[in-house]
């Protein structure tokens, strides 16, 4: 069994749903629900990394380990780099980045993302699933990824990739026979590589697409991708998402 630590980046500010990290889900803040779900995985430790005292207080009140980080981080990965340093994680320690707005994330997906990092002998891994809806394929809010034969990422984009040239020229709203892949926002890294990531220069690709993982590819490091058989439950970005998650917890 692959040993790993889950770190959960959580900030209070959110443009579409202010304060969502502390949004109540049947008596507990969302960030606590995420930590509890992550604890169902094989993680040896689950820690929230935040920049806000209210989130720290909420985590401590529910027995969730939490570490304070700076409020200047522009990405979850750099926040976790600071958290890993504060926690004095060993350079070889595997860290899984579980987003703080994913209270329905499947524990097995967390496990597999860590395992594929080891299996592919890389410094970073993530996940994806087949995309079968044309409108989602064209939606810039849906991040797509294309892979090489070893299931390492070639590129991530908000654009429709791989682009089905012939069917598009004919004006057809059909997807390629080989389903495009939708990126799932979960990452695994070695703690040492997190520190290296924080020291890398910002790439022009990530500033164009607003995708932090493109920094890794631009600097020449492979990202292994676990392809899952089904789409995971969506995270919380809007009030409608929050209502759906509350219903899901109520049904349990």
N, C-alpha and C positions, 0 to 999 in steps of 0.2 A: 504494500500500500504506500502510495506516494505521500510523504509528509509535507504539509504546507500550512501557512498562516493566511487567514483572510483579513484583509484590510478594507475598510469601507469608507471612502471619502464622502464627507457630508458637509455641505454649507447651507446656511439659512436662506441666502438670497436666491430667488428663482424668478425669472421674468414672467413666466406663464402661470406659475402657481406659488405666490409668495409664501415663505415659511413652510414649504411642503415637507421638509425633513421632520418637522414636529407635528404634521397633520395627524389627527387622531384616527386610529383604526381600531375600533372596538376596545377602547380603554388604554391603548398604548400608542406612543408616537411611531410614525412610519419607520424612522431609522432604527428603532428598537425591534420592530417587526422584521426588518431586513437582517439585523444581527441574529435574531432568534432563528430565522430560516437558514442563514449561513452556518449556524452551529449544528444543524442537522447533517451537514456534510462531514467529510473526514478531517476537517481542519483541526489542528491541535490548539489553535488560538484564534479568536475573533476579536478584532479591535476596530473601533470607529475612529477615524481621523477627521477632526473638525477644526473650524476657525471661530466657533461661536460658543460663548459660555452657556447659553440656553440649551444647546445640544449636549454639551458636556454634562450639565445638570440632569437632563432627562435620561441620558445613558446611565449615569451613576445611580439614579433613583431606581432603575430597573436591573441593576447588577451587570451592566454591559461595560466591558473595558473600553476606555476612551483615552485618546491622546490629543493634546492641543497642537495645532500647526498655525503657520502664518496665514493672514487673510489676503495675501498677494498672489497666491497661486492661480494660474490661468488654466490648469488642467488637473485632473485627478491623479495622473501619474507623478507629477512633480510634488503634489501634496503627499502622496504615499512615499516618495523618496525621502522627504523630511521625516515622516512618521517612522519609517524603517530605521533611520539614523537615531531618532530619539529613543526608539525601542531597543536599539543596539542589536538588531538582527544580524546574524552571520551572513557573510557575502553570498554563500551558496544557498541560503534559505529560500525556498519557493514562496512567493507571495501571490495570492489571487486577489485581484481588484474586483470586488463586487460593488456595483453602483448603489448609492444610498437611496435610490428610488425604485428598487426592485424587490418589493416585499413578497412576491410570488415566485422568485427564482427557484429553480429546481436544484436541490442539493447535488444530484448526480451530475448536472452540468458543471457545477463548481469542481467536483472531483475530476471529471474528464478533462477540463481545461488545464488543470495541474498535471495530469498524467501525460497529456500530449506534449507538454513542454519537455518532459523527461524522454518520452519515446522518440521524439524528433531531435533531441540533443541540441536545443536552441535556447536562446536567452529570453524569448518572449513567445507567448501563445495566446490565441483567442478562439472564437467560435463563430459558426455561421449555420444557416439552414436554407433549404431550397425555397425559392421565391416563385409563386405560381399565379400571382395576380398582376396583370399588365399595368394597372394604375399604380400599384406600389412600385413596380419596376421603374416607372417614369417619375416617381415622387422623389424630389431632392432631399426630403427629410428621411428617406429610407436609404441607408448606406449599403452599397453593394461591394462585393469583393470577388476577384478572380484569382485562381490558384494555379500553381505549376503542378507537374506530375507527382511531386512529393507532398502535395497538400500544404505547401508554403504559399503565403500571399504574394501575388505579383503586384497587385494594386488595390486600393480601396477608393471608392468614389461615390459622390452623390449622383453622378450621372448614370444613365443606364448602361452597364457593362456586364458581360460582353455584348456589344451592340449587334443585333441581328440585321445586318445591312439589307439583305434582299427583301425580307418581309416588311421592313420599314419603308423601303422605296416603293413597295406596292401599297402602302397605306394600311397594312394589316395590323391589327392590335393583337398580335400573337407573340408568344415567347419562344425562344429557341427550344429545340427538343431536349437538350441538356439544360435543366433548370438553372437560371441565374441564382446566385447566392446572396442572401441578405446577411449582413454582418450583425452579430450579437455583441453588445457592449460589455463583455467580460474579458479580463486579461490575466495572464499569469506571467510572472517574471522571476528571475533570481534577484534577491535584494541588492546584490552588487550591481546588476544591470540597471536597476531603478536609479541608483546614484549616478551611473554613467549617462542615463537618459536625461537627467536633470542638468547635466553639464553639456549636453550636445547643443549645438547651435540650432535655432529655429529654422526649419526648411521652408522654401517657397511653396512647396506642395501643401503643407499643412495650413499655411496662411491663406492659400487659395480655396481649399476645400473645407477648412475648419475641422480637420480630423487629425488628432494628436498622434495617432499611430503612423501617419505618413512620415513623421520625423525619423522613425526607426528604419523604414525602408529606404528613405533618402540617404541615410548614413550607411547603408549597405548591410544591415542586419536582417536575417530572415525572421518571419513571424509564422509559426506553425498554426494551422487552423483545424479545429475539430468541427467536422460537419455532422450536425445532429439530424435525426430523422423527422423532427417536428419543430414547429416554431414555439419558443417559450412564451409564457404569459408576458404581455406588454408591461413596461414600466409605467411610472406615474409622471406625466408631464402636465396634465390639465385636470380641471375639476371633474370632468367626465371620467377620466382614468381613475381618479381617487374614488369616485362613487362605485365604479366597477370592482375595484379592489375590496372596498368595504363589503360589497355584496358577496364576494368570493369568501372572505373570512367569516361572514355570517353563516354561510352555507356549510362550513366545516363543523 
